Amino acid sequence: MTAENFIANFINATDFVTPVDISLDTEFRTLPEWDSLAALGVIVMFDMEYQKTVSGDDLYQAVTVGDLYRWVG
């Protein structure tokens, strides 16, 4: 899994209305449309795309998209 593919999956999972530029260094909670539905989308993405279980507490501990990407392993 490349970082570019992960970022594309992240963007699809969050379903933001307004396009945003995202990199591994992006602090995802600072994104204008980040909310509980975006968080749920990311949790579902991990389950469906990567067969990984991620909780809300896990998301709270992560800061950047790169932190999330490292969980893909």
N, C-alpha and C positions, 0 to 999 in steps of 0.2 A: 504494500500500500504506500503510494507516494504521498507526500505532503499536499501536493496539488489536488489529488483525488480526495483526500480527507477534507480539505477546505471546501471543495465542491459539495461533498456530502453534508458538511456542516451548514453551508448556505441553504441547501435544499431542505434540510431538517428544520431550520429555524423559520423558513418561509417568510422572510422579511419582505415587506411591500416595497420599501425603498432600497435600491441596490447599494451595497456597501463594499468597500475594499477591505479584505481580510487577509492577514498573514498569520504565521505562527506566533508572532509577537503581539497580536491583537488581544487586548484585555476584553474578553467577550461581554462581560457584564456592563461595560461602558458603551456598548453599541446602543444607538438610539431606540431600537425596537426590541431590545432584550427584555423579556418578561417571563412569567411562569409558563406560558405556552411554548415559547422558544426553548426553555429548559426541558420541558417535557419532550419536545421534538428531538433534542439531542440525546436524551435518555433512550428514546425509542430507536434512534439511529444506531446507538451502540448495541442495542439488543438485536436489531434486525440485520444490520450490515456486518457487525463484527462479533456477534454472539458473546458479548460482554455485558455484565450487569453493572450498571452505574446508578447510584442513588443520588437523591438531591443533596445529601451531605457530601458525597464525592464531588459533585459540581461546585459546591460551596468552597471546597478546599483548592480547587483549580483556579488559576488566575487568567492564564492565556490559552488561546487555541492550541498552542504548542504543548501545554500541559495535558490537554485532552488527547492530542495526537500521540503522545508518549504512552497512553493507556492502551492504544491499539496493539502495541508490542510487535 
